[in-house]
Amino acid sequence: MISEILGFQSDNRPVMGFAWYDSGSFDKLREAMPDMSENYDDWRLGAQKDLKKAEQEGYRVIRIAMRPDDFFAWCRQRGIGAPGLAARRAFAADQARLVVQAERSRKKAFSFF
């Protein structure tokens, strides 16, 4: 199929945005949200297990980089004063939707039909 030749594949799996941290961002976010894992290494071990499980359950997992400035700006725009797990999940889901929309737009731009 031409879409596969151009690097696009049909992917009808449900999408899961997954908040992903680097060690520096993790520490900064943890200062503001103590509900997070106590340290980066513990979080990463758990996250890797969660990712594997979600993929085994049939999800297309999109890792969303959690950049503190972007995340807190997103929270302010939505009136979220004390973000926690629900806000992190909503942010990841929102960003994953944007990724999928961009992929679809790019795919349409290359469509021959």
N, CA, C and O atoms as a printed pandas DataFrame, in Angstrom:
     atom_number atom_name residue_name chain_id  residue_number  x_coord  y_coord  z_coord
0              1         N          MET        A               1    0.844   -1.177    0.000
1              2        CA          MET        A               1    0.000    0.000    0.000
2              3         C          MET        A               1    0.893    1.247    0.000
3              4         O          MET        A               1    1.942    1.258    0.644
4              5         N          ILE        A               2    0.487    2.275   -0.708
5              6        CA          ILE        A               2    1.300    3.483   -0.858
6              7         C          ILE        A               2    1.574    4.169    0.475
7              8         O          ILE        A               2    2.656    4.724    0.666
8              9         N          SER        A               3    0.617    4.141    1.404
9             10        CA          SER        A               3    0.846    4.797    2.697
10            11         C          SER        A               3    1.989    4.136    3.450
11            12         O          SER        A               3    2.738    4.817    4.151
12            13         N          GLU        A               4    2.136    2.818    3.319
13            14        CA          GLU        A               4    3.229    2.125    3.992
14            15         C          GLU        A               4    4.562    2.443    3.327
15            16         O          GLU        A               4    5.590    2.513    4.002
16            17         N          ILE        A               5    4.556    2.634    2.029
17            18        CA          ILE        A               5    5.773    3.011    1.323
18            19         C          ILE        A               5    6.257    4.371    1.815
19            20         O          ILE        A               5    7.460    4.594    1.954
20            21         N          LEU        A               6    5.328    5.270    2.076
21            22        CA          LEU        A               6    5.682    6.606    2.548
22            23         C          LEU        A               6    5.954    6.643    4.045
23            24         O          LEU        A               6    6.254    7.705    4.591
24            25         N          GLY        A               7    5.855    5.516    4.706
25            26        CA          GLY        A               7    6.168    5.467    6.121
26            27         C          GLY        A               7    4.971    5.565    7.042
27            28         O          GLY        A               7    5.143    5.690    8.254
28            29         N          PHE        A               8    3.782    5.511    6.512
29            30        CA          PHE        A               8    2.577    5.569    7.325
30            31         C          PHE        A               8    1.951    4.187    7.375
31            32         O          PHE        A               8    1.907    3.479    6.369
32            33         N          GLN        A               9    1.480    3.818    8.518
33            34        CA          GLN        A               9    0.804    2.545    8.645
34            35         C          GLN        A               9   -0.556    2.780    9.276
35            36         O          GLN        A               9   -0.717    3.656   10.126
36            37         N          SER        A              10   -1.522    2.000    8.857
37            38        CA          SER        A              10   -2.828    2.079    9.493
38            39         C          SER        A              10   -2.679    1.573   10.912
39            40         O          SER        A              10   -2.107    0.507   11.142
40            41         N          ASP        A              11   -3.186    2.324   11.849
41            42        CA          ASP        A              11   -3.077    1.933   13.242
42            43         C          ASP        A              11   -4.384    2.302   13.917
43            44         O          ASP        A              11   -4.608    3.450   14.300
44            45         N          ASN        A              12   -5.225    1.317   14.048
45            46        CA          ASN        A              12   -6.537    1.556   14.629
46            47         C          ASN        A              12   -6.600    1.207   16.106
47            48         O          ASN        A              12   -7.680    1.149   16.692
48            49         N          ARG        A              13   -5.429    0.973   16.710
49            50        CA          ARG        A              13   -5.426    0.666   18.139
50            51         C          ARG        A              13   -5.833    1.903   18.932
51            52         O          ARG        A              13   -5.614    3.030   18.487
52            53         N          PRO        A              14   -6.427    1.693   20.109
53            54        CA          PRO        A              14   -6.706    2.849   20.964
54            55         C          PRO        A              14   -5.381    3.490   21.387
55            56         O          PRO        A              14   -4.381    2.802   21.597
56            57         N          VAL        A              15   -5.394    4.796   21.505
57            58        CA          VAL        A              15   -4.188    5.546   21.832
58            59         C          VAL        A              15   -4.167    5.874   23.320
59            60         O          VAL        A              15   -5.183    6.242   23.909
60            61         N          MET        A              16   -2.987    5.731   23.911
61            62        CA          MET        A              16   -2.795    6.115   25.304
62            63         C          MET        A              16   -1.614    7.072   25.373
63            64         O          MET        A              16   -0.493    6.720   25.006
64            65         N          GLY        A              17   -1.877    8.286   25.849
65            66        CA          GLY        A              17   -0.787    9.215   26.122
66            67         C          GLY        A              17   -0.183    8.844   27.468
67            68         O          GLY        A              17   -0.908    8.658   28.445
68            69         N          PHE        A              18    1.124    8.737   27.523
69            70        CA          PHE        A              18    1.796    8.304   28.752
70            71         C          PHE        A              18    2.804    9.365   29.158
71            72         O          PHE        A              18    3.752    9.645   28.425
72            73         N          ALA        A              19    2.594    9.957   30.332
73            74        CA          ALA        A              19    3.505   10.991   30.829
74            75         C          ALA        A              19    4.893   10.401   31.022
75            76         O          ALA        A              19    5.061    9.401   31.721
76            77         N          TRP        A              20    5.886   11.026   30.399
77            78        CA          TRP        A              20    7.251   10.512   30.457
78            79         C          TRP        A              20    8.183   11.625   30.935
79            80         O          TRP        A              20    8.129   12.755   30.449
80            81         N          TYR        A              21    9.024   11.285   31.884
81            82        CA          TYR        A              21    9.893   12.271   32.524
82            83         C          TYR        A              21   11.355   11.965   32.257
83            84         O          TYR        A              21   11.737   10.806   32.097
84            85         N          ASP        A              22   12.169   13.009   32.209
85            86        CA          ASP        A              22   13.608   12.812   32.339
86            87         C          ASP        A              22   13.932   13.123   33.797
87            88         O          ASP        A              22   13.092   13.668   34.514
88            89         N          SER        A              23   15.121   12.789   34.235
89            90        CA          SER        A              23   15.422   12.905   35.667
90            91         C          SER        A              23   15.335   14.343   36.174
91            92         O          SER        A              23   14.862   14.570   37.288
92            93         N          GLY        A              24   15.775   15.305   35.391
93            94        CA          GLY        A              24   15.703   16.705   35.823
94            95         C          GLY        A              24   14.280   17.212   35.919
95            96         O          GLY        A              24   13.924   17.885   36.886
96            97         N          SER        A              25   13.465   16.898   34.929
97            98        CA          SER        A              25   12.060   17.314   34.955
98            99         C          SER        A              25   11.308   16.620   36.074
99           100         O          SER        A              25   10.446   17.221   36.714
100          101         N          PHE        A              26   11.629   15.368   36.309
101          102        CA          PHE        A              26   10.954   14.618   37.367
102          103         C          PHE        A              26   11.124   15.325   38.705
103          104         O          PHE        A              26   10.153   15.526   39.435
104          105         N          ASP        A              27   12.344   15.696   39.022
105          106        CA          ASP        A              27   12.601   16.342   40.311
106          107         C          ASP        A              27   11.858   17.668   40.432
107          108         O          ASP        A              27   11.302   17.976   41.486
108          109         N          LYS        A              28   11.848   18.446   39.367
109          110        CA          LYS        A              28   11.154   19.741   39.404
110          111         C          LYS        A              28    9.647   19.540   39.568
111          112         O          LYS        A              28    9.007   20.247   40.346
112          113         N          LEU        A              29    9.087   18.588   38.844
113          114        CA          LEU        A              29    7.654   18.316   38.957
114          115         C          LEU        A              29    7.310   17.741   40.326
115          116         O          LEU        A              29    6.272   18.075   40.896
116          117         N          ARG        A              30    8.158   16.895   40.846
117          118        CA          ARG        A              30    7.899   16.266   42.148
118          119         C          ARG        A              30    7.852   17.300   43.264
119          120         O          ARG        A              30    7.104   17.136   44.228
120          121         N          GLU        A              31    8.637   18.359   43.146
121          122        CA          GLU        A              31    8.599   19.430   44.146
122          123         C          GLU        A              31    7.202   20.032   44.241
123          124         O          GLU        A              31    6.754   20.398   45.327
124          125         N          ALA        A              32    6.517   20.135   43.112
125          126        CA          ALA        A              32    5.181   20.737   43.082
126          127         C          ALA        A              32    4.071   19.713   43.275
127          128         O          ALA        A              32    2.946   20.079   43.619
128          129         N          MET        A              33    4.371   18.436   43.059
129          130        CA          MET        A              33    3.344   17.390   43.136
130          131         C          MET        A              33    3.876   16.190   43.918
131          132         O          MET        A              33    4.409   15.248   43.332
132          133         N          PRO        A              34    3.732   16.227   45.222
133          134        CA          PRO        A              34    4.294   15.155   46.048
134          135         C          PRO        A              34    3.603   13.801   45.884
135          136         O          PRO        A              34    4.040   12.813   46.474
136          137         N          ASP        A              35    2.532   13.742   45.094
137          138        CA          ASP        A              35    1.874   12.446   44.873
138          139         C          ASP        A              35    2.648   11.561   43.897
139          140         O          ASP        A              35    2.290   10.402   43.687
140          141         N          MET        A              36    3.705   12.106   43.302
141          142        CA          MET        A              36    4.515   11.325   42.368
142          143         C          MET        A              36    5.395   10.346   43.141
143          144         O          MET        A              36    5.561   10.473   44.354
144          145         N          SER        A              37    5.954    9.379   42.435
145          146        CA          SER        A              37    6.901    8.440   43.046
146          147         C          SER        A              37    7.987    9.221   43.775
147          148         O          SER        A              37    8.279   10.368   43.436
148          149         N          GLU        A              38    8.573    8.591   44.769
149          150        CA          GLU        A              38    9.562    9.303   45.581
150          151         C          GLU        A              38   10.837    9.642   44.831
151          152         O          GLU        A              38   11.470   10.658   45.117
152          153         N          ASN        A              39   11.223    8.804   43.875
153          154        CA          ASN        A              39   12.430    9.121   43.114
154          155         C          ASN        A              39   12.281    8.638   41.672
155          156         O          ASN        A              39   11.425    7.815   41.344
156          157         N          TYR        A              40   13.139    9.179   40.842
157          158        CA          TYR        A              40   13.074    8.921   39.407
158          159         C          TYR        A              40   13.247    7.443   39.074
159          160         O          TYR        A              40   12.523    6.910   38.232
160          161         N          ASP        A              41   14.190    6.782   39.719
161          162        CA          ASP        A              41   14.448    5.376   39.407
162          163         C          ASP        A              41   13.239    4.496   39.712
163          164         O          ASP        A              41   12.910    3.599   38.936
164          165         N          ASP        A              42   12.575    4.752   40.844
165          166        CA          ASP        A              42   11.360    3.994   41.178
166          167         C          ASP        A              42   10.272    4.248   40.142
167          168         O          ASP        A              42    9.597    3.322   39.693
168          169         N          TRP        A              43   10.112    5.528   39.766
169          170        CA          TRP        A              43    9.093    5.859   38.765
170          171         C          TRP        A              43    9.394    5.128   37.456
171          172         O          TRP        A              43    8.502    4.522   36.861
172          173         N          ARG        A              44   10.644    5.186   37.011
173          174        CA          ARG        A              44   11.002    4.600   35.715
174          175         C          ARG        A              44   10.742    3.096   35.683
175          176         O          ARG        A              44   10.238    2.577   34.687
176          177         N          LEU        A              45   11.079    2.398   36.755
177          178        CA          LEU        A              45   10.807    0.952   36.808
178          179         C          LEU        A              45    9.313    0.669   36.678
179          180         O          LEU        A              45    8.903   -0.203   35.912
180          181         N          GLY        A              46    8.513    1.406   37.424
181          182        CA          GLY        A              46    7.063    1.226   37.346
182          183         C          GLY        A              46    6.513    1.610   35.987
183          184         O          GLY        A              46    5.629    0.939   35.455
184          185         N          ALA        A              47    7.037    2.695   35.424
185          186        CA          ALA        A              47    6.562    3.166   34.124
186          187         C          ALA        A              47    6.850    2.148   33.030
187          188         O          ALA        A              47    6.013    1.918   32.158
188          189         N          GLN        A              48    8.016    1.543   33.071
189          190        CA          GLN        A              48    8.355    0.549   32.053
190          191         C          GLN        A              48    7.408   -0.648   32.120
191          192         O          GLN        A              48    7.015   -1.191   31.087
192          193         N          LYS        A              49    7.050   -1.053   33.319
193          194        CA          LYS        A              49    6.085   -2.149   33.478
194          195         C          LYS        A              49    4.713   -1.737   32.956
195          196         O          LYS        A              49    4.049   -2.502   32.256
196          197         N          ASP        A              50    4.294   -0.516   33.305
197          198        CA          ASP        A              50    2.983   -0.029   32.857
198          199         C          ASP        A              50    2.917    0.087   31.335
199          200         O          ASP        A              50    1.903   -0.257   30.728
200          201         N          LEU        A              51    3.994    0.570   30.723
201          202        CA          LEU        A              51    4.040    0.676   29.258
202          203         C          LEU        A              51    3.908   -0.691   28.605
203          204         O          LEU        A              51    3.126   -0.875   27.673
204          205         N          LYS        A              52    4.666   -1.630   29.096
205          206        CA          LYS        A              52    4.628   -2.978   28.530
206          207         C          LYS        A              52    3.233   -3.579   28.653
207          208         O          LYS        A              52    2.732   -4.194   27.712
208          209         N          LYS        A              53    2.610   -3.401   29.810
209          210        CA          LYS        A              53    1.263   -3.931   30.030
210          211         C          LYS        A              53    0.262   -3.289   29.066
211          212         O          LYS        A              53   -0.554   -3.985   28.461
212          213         N          ALA        A              54    0.325   -1.968   28.926
213          214        CA          ALA        A              54   -0.600   -1.269   28.031
214          215         C          ALA        A              54   -0.429   -1.744   26.592
215          216         O          ALA        A              54   -1.414   -1.943   25.880
216          217         N          GLU        A              55    0.802   -1.922   26.170
217          218        CA          GLU        A              55    1.046   -2.399   24.808
218          219         C          GLU        A              55    0.540   -3.825   24.625
219          220         O          GLU        A              55   -0.005   -4.158   23.573
220          221         N          GLN        A              56    0.714   -4.666   25.636
221          222        CA          GLN        A              56    0.206   -6.035   25.566
222          223         C          GLN        A              56   -1.319   -6.055   25.518
223          224         O          GLN        A              56   -1.914   -6.967   24.944
224          225         N          GLU        A              57   -1.948   -5.051   26.121
225          226        CA          GLU        A              57   -3.409   -4.958   26.101
226          227         C          GLU        A              57   -3.927   -4.357   24.801
227          228         O          GLU        A              57   -5.137   -4.222   24.620
228          229         N          GLY        A              58   -3.022   -3.995   23.896
229          230        CA          GLY        A              58   -3.434   -3.530   22.578
230          231         C          GLY        A              58   -3.414   -2.031   22.371
231          232         O          GLY        A              58   -3.880   -1.550   21.338
232          233         N          TYR        A              59   -2.891   -1.283   23.320
233          234        CA          TYR        A              59   -2.830    0.169   23.165
234          235         C          TYR        A              59   -1.622    0.584   22.339
235          236         O          TYR        A              59   -0.572   -0.058   22.370
236          237         N          ARG        A              60   -1.797    1.655   21.615
237          238        CA          ARG        A              60   -0.665    2.351   21.009
238          239         C          ARG        A              60   -0.269    3.414   22.033
239          240         O          ARG        A              60   -1.004    4.377   22.254
240          241         N          VAL        A              61    0.869    3.236   22.640
241          242        CA          VAL        A              61    1.302    4.145   23.697
242          243         C          VAL        A              61    2.196    5.223   23.098
243          244         O          VAL        A              61    3.179    4.928   22.418
244          245         N          ILE        A              62    1.843    6.468   23.360
245          246        CA          ILE        A              62    2.651    7.602   22.922
246          247         C          ILE        A              62    3.243    8.240   24.170
247          248         O          ILE        A              62    2.520    8.740   25.032
248          249         N          ARG        A              63    4.562    8.215   24.252
249          250        CA          ARG        A              63    5.234    8.840   25.395
250          251         C          ARG        A              63    5.212   10.352   25.215
251          252         O          ARG        A              63    5.639   10.881   24.189
252          253         N          ILE        A              64    4.709   11.025   26.228
253          254        CA          ILE        A              64    4.616   12.481   26.196
254          255         C          ILE        A              64    5.643   13.058   27.158
255          256         O          ILE        A              64    5.584   12.813   28.363
256          257         N          ALA        A              65    6.578   13.820   26.622
257          258        CA          ALA        A              65    7.604   14.445   27.463
258          259         C          ALA        A              65    6.943   15.454   28.396
259          260         O          ALA        A              65    6.249   16.371   27.956
260          261         N          MET        A              66    7.170   15.268   29.668
261          262        CA          MET        A              66    6.598   16.167   30.673
262          263         C          MET        A              66    7.607   17.268   30.973
263          264         O          MET        A              66    8.481   17.123   31.828
264          265         N          ARG        A              67    7.462   18.360   30.255
265          266        CA          ARG        A              67    8.317   19.523   30.489
266          267         C          ARG        A              67    7.581   20.422   31.471
267          268         O          ARG        A              67    6.460   20.848   31.196
268          269         N          PRO        A              68    8.194   20.719   32.611
269          270        CA          PRO        A              68    7.487   21.455   33.661
270          271         C          PRO        A              68    6.828   22.748   33.185
271          272         O          PRO        A              68    5.663   22.991   33.501
272          273         N          ASP        A              69    7.545   23.580   32.437
273          274        CA          ASP        A              69    6.967   24.855   32.009
274          275         C          ASP        A              69    5.727   24.645   31.145
275          276         O          ASP        A              69    4.715   25.321   31.332
276          277         N          ASP        A              70    5.802   23.713   30.206
277          278        CA          ASP        A              70    4.654   23.435   29.337
278          279         C          ASP        A              70    3.481   22.868   30.134
279          280         O          ASP        A              70    2.336   23.276   29.942
280          281         N          PHE        A              71    3.772   21.934   31.021
281          282        CA          PHE        A              71    2.717   21.306   31.813
282          283         C          PHE        A              71    2.026   22.322   32.719
283          284         O          PHE        A              71    0.797   22.369   32.768
284          285         N          PHE        A              72    2.800   23.134   33.434
285          286        CA          PHE        A              72    2.185   24.094   34.352
286          287         C          PHE        A              72    1.428   25.188   33.595
287          288         O          PHE        A              72    0.415   25.686   34.087
288          289         N          ALA        A              73    1.905   25.567   32.407
289          290        CA          ALA        A              73    1.157   26.526   31.581
290          291         C          ALA        A              73   -0.172   25.915   31.147
291          292         O          ALA        A              73   -1.203   26.587   31.174
292          293         N          TRP        A              74   -0.153   24.656   30.752
293          294        CA          TRP        A              74   -1.369   23.942   30.359
294          295         C          TRP        A              74   -2.351   23.923   31.530
295          296         O          TRP        A              74   -3.548   24.149   31.348
296          297         N          CYS        A              75   -1.839   23.652   32.729
297          298        CA          CYS        A              75   -2.697   23.629   33.925
298          299         C          CYS        A              75   -3.308   25.005   34.184
299          300         O          CYS        A              75   -4.502   25.112   34.466
300          301         N          ARG        A              76   -2.493   26.059   34.090
301          302        CA          ARG        A              76   -3.009   27.419   34.328
302          303         C          ARG        A              76   -4.113   27.760   33.335
303          304         O          ARG        A              76   -5.121   28.357   33.713
304          305         N          GLN        A              77   -3.934   27.389   32.070
305          306        CA          GLN        A              77   -4.944   27.673   31.045
306          307         C          GLN        A              77   -6.276   27.008   31.359
307          308         O          GLN        A              77   -7.324   27.471   30.910
308          309         N          ARG        A              78   -6.241   25.941   32.117
309          310        CA          ARG        A              78   -7.456   25.191   32.450
310          311         C          ARG        A              78   -7.920   25.416   33.881
311          312         O          ARG        A              78   -8.846   24.756   34.353
312          313         N          GLY        A              79   -7.278   26.342   34.562
313          314        CA          GLY        A              79   -7.672   26.661   35.925
314          315         C          GLY        A              79   -7.345   25.577   36.935
315          316         O          GLY        A              79   -8.003   25.476   37.971
316          317         N          ILE        A              80   -6.347   24.774   36.651
317          318        CA          ILE        A              80   -5.944   23.710   37.568
318          319         C          ILE        A              80   -4.870   24.285   38.483
319          320         O          ILE        A              80   -3.728   24.482   38.068
320          321         N          GLY        A              81   -5.246   24.552   39.729
321          322        CA          GLY        A              81   -4.335   25.202   40.660
322          323         C          GLY        A              81   -3.397   24.262   41.378
323          324         O          GLY        A              81   -2.261   24.629   41.677
324          325         N          ALA        A              82   -3.849   23.065   41.659
325          326        CA          ALA        A              82   -3.032   22.084   42.383
326          327         C          ALA        A              82   -3.030   20.781   41.589
327          328         O          ALA        A              82   -3.765   19.849   41.916
328          329         N          PRO        A              83   -2.201   20.717   40.545
329          330        CA          PRO        A              83   -2.225   19.529   39.688
330          331         C          PRO        A              83   -1.719   18.284   40.405
331          332         O          PRO        A              83   -0.884   18.349   41.308
332          333         N          GLY        A              84   -2.249   17.170   39.976
333          334        CA          GLY        A              84   -1.841   15.875   40.503
334          335         C          GLY        A              84   -1.930   14.840   39.402
335          336         O          GLY        A              84   -1.772   15.156   38.223
336          337         N          LEU        A              85   -2.180   13.610   39.791
337          338        CA          LEU        A              85   -2.219   12.496   38.844
338          339         C          LEU        A              85   -3.242   12.723   37.729
339          340         O          LEU        A              85   -2.942   12.489   36.558
340          341         N          ALA        A              86   -4.435   13.175   38.083
341          342        CA          ALA        A              86   -5.473   13.380   37.062
342          343         C          ALA        A              86   -5.028   14.414   36.029
343          344         O          ALA        A              86   -5.268   14.238   34.835
344          345         N          ALA        A              87   -4.385   15.485   36.477
345          346        CA          ALA        A              87   -3.917   16.516   35.546
346          347         C          ALA        A              87   -2.798   15.980   34.658
347          348         O          ALA        A              87   -2.764   16.275   33.463
348          349         N          ARG        A              88   -1.889   15.203   35.222
349          350        CA          ARG        A              88   -0.807   14.633   34.407
350          351         C          ARG        A              88   -1.368   13.695   33.348
351          352         O          ARG        A              88   -0.924   13.708   32.200
352          353         N          ARG        A              89   -2.336   12.890   33.732
353          354        CA          ARG        A              89   -2.956   11.985   32.753
354          355         C          ARG        A              89   -3.707   12.761   31.676
355          356         O          ARG        A              89   -3.634   12.417   30.496
356          357         N          ALA        A              90   -4.427   13.807   32.079
357          358        CA          ALA        A              90   -5.179   14.610   31.106
358          359         C          ALA        A              90   -4.225   15.320   30.148
359          360         O          ALA        A              90   -4.487   15.388   28.947
360          361         N          PHE        A              91   -3.132   15.843   30.669
361          362        CA          PHE        A              91   -2.132   16.500   29.823
362          363         C          PHE        A              91   -1.566   15.513   28.804
363          364         O          PHE        A              91   -1.475   15.822   27.616
364          365         N          ALA        A              92   -1.188   14.332   29.271
365          366        CA          ALA        A              92   -0.630   13.318   28.371
366          367         C          ALA        A              92   -1.647   12.921   27.300
367          368         O          ALA        A              92   -1.291   12.764   26.132
368          369         N          ALA        A              93   -2.902   12.760   27.694
369          370        CA          ALA        A              93   -3.951   12.405   26.727
370          371         C          ALA        A              93   -4.144   13.525   25.711
371          372         O          ALA        A              93   -4.280   13.268   24.515
372          373         N          ASP        A              94   -4.158   14.765   26.186
373          374        CA          ASP        A              94   -4.337   15.920   25.311
374          375         C          ASP        A              94   -3.190   16.016   24.303
375          376         O          ASP        A              94   -3.419   16.239   23.114
376          377         N          GLN        A              95   -1.977   15.849   24.777
377          378        CA          GLN        A              95   -0.819   15.921   23.889
378          379         C          GLN        A              95   -0.793   14.759   22.900
379          380         O          GLN        A              95   -0.398   14.939   21.748
380          381         N          ALA        A              96   -1.208   13.577   23.333
381          382        CA          ALA        A              96   -1.269   12.423   22.424
382          383         C          ALA        A              96   -2.283   12.679   21.311
383          384         O          ALA        A              96   -2.051   12.306   20.161
384          385         N          ARG        A              97   -3.402   13.312   21.650
385          386        CA          ARG        A              97   -4.390   13.665   20.614
386          387         C          ARG        A              97   -3.762   14.584   19.568
387          388         O          ARG        A              97   -4.005   14.428   18.372
388          389         N          LEU        A              98   -2.963   15.535   20.020
389          390        CA          LEU        A              98   -2.307   16.444   19.083
390          391         C          LEU        A              98   -1.326   15.700   18.177
391          392         O          LEU        A              98   -1.220   16.010   16.990
392          393         N          VAL        A              99   -0.621   14.734   18.725
393          394        CA          VAL        A              99    0.307   13.922   17.928
394          395         C          VAL        A              99   -0.460   13.165   16.847
395          396         O          VAL        A              99   -0.056   13.159   15.684
396          397         N          VAL        A             100   -1.555   12.533   17.226
397          398        CA          VAL        A             100   -2.355   11.756   16.274
398          399         C          VAL        A             100   -2.943   12.673   15.204
399          400         O          VAL        A             100   -2.955   12.316   14.026
400          401         N          GLN        A             101   -3.429   13.847   15.598
401          402        CA          GLN        A             101   -3.969   14.797   14.620
402          403         C          GLN        A             101   -2.890   15.216   13.624
403          404         O          GLN        A             101   -3.153   15.302   12.424
404          405         N          ALA        A             102   -1.691   15.474   14.110
405          406        CA          ALA        A             102   -0.588   15.864   13.222
406          407         C          ALA        A             102   -0.234   14.731   12.267
407          408         O          ALA        A             102    0.039   14.969   11.090
408          409         N          GLU        A             103   -0.239   13.510   12.768
409          410        CA          GLU        A             103    0.043   12.359   11.903
410          411         C          GLU        A             103   -1.016   12.232   10.817
411          412         O          GLU        A             103   -0.694   11.973    9.658
412          413         N          ARG        A             104   -2.262   12.411   11.186
413          414        CA          ARG        A             104   -3.345   12.303   10.196
414          415         C          ARG        A             104   -3.252   13.402    9.151
415          416         O          ARG        A             104   -3.494   13.159    7.969
416          417         N          SER        A             105   -2.902   14.608    9.577
417          418        CA          SER        A             105   -2.754   15.715    8.632
418          419         C          SER        A             105   -1.625   15.434    7.653
419          420         O          SER        A             105   -1.751   15.673    6.452
420          421         N          ARG        A             106   -0.523   14.924    8.185
421          422        CA          ARG        A             106    0.622   14.595    7.341
422          423         C          ARG        A             106    0.257   13.484    6.371
423          424         O          ARG        A             106    0.653   13.510    5.206
424          425         N          LYS        A             107   -0.493   12.517    6.856
425          426        CA          LYS        A             107   -0.901   11.392    6.015
426          427         C          LYS        A             107   -1.792   11.884    4.876
427          428         O          LYS        A             107   -1.640   11.442    3.737
428          429         N          LYS        A             108   -2.724   12.798    5.176
429          430        CA          LYS        A             108   -3.605   13.339    4.135
430          431         C          LYS        A             108   -2.816   14.123    3.101
431          432         O          LYS        A             108   -3.150   14.098    1.917
432          433         N          ALA        A             109   -1.779   14.817    3.532
433          434        CA          ALA        A             109   -0.974   15.614    2.612
434          435         C          ALA        A             109   -0.272   14.735    1.583
435          436         O          ALA        A             109    0.018   15.190    0.476
436          437         N          PHE        A             110    0.003   13.482    1.937
437          438        CA          PHE        A             110    0.685   12.575    1.031
438          439         C          PHE        A             110   -0.259   11.600    0.342
439          440         O          PHE        A             110    0.196   10.726   -0.397
440          441         N          SER        A             111   -1.533   11.728    0.563
441          442        CA          SER        A             111   -2.489   10.785   -0.005
442          443         C          SER        A             111   -2.628   11.013   -1.510
443          444         O          SER        A             111   -2.712   12.148   -1.979
444          445         N          PHE        A             112   -2.649    9.926   -2.239
445          446        CA          PHE        A             112   -2.846   10.007   -3.680
446          447         C          PHE        A             112   -4.287    9.717   -4.066
447          448         O          PHE        A             112   -4.636    9.767   -5.246
448          449         N          PHE        A             113   -5.126    9.415   -3.080
449          450        CA          PHE        A             113   -6.510    9.043   -3.367
450          451         C          PHE        A             113   -7.472    9.960   -2.678
451          452         O          PHE        A             113   -8.684    9.794   -2.809
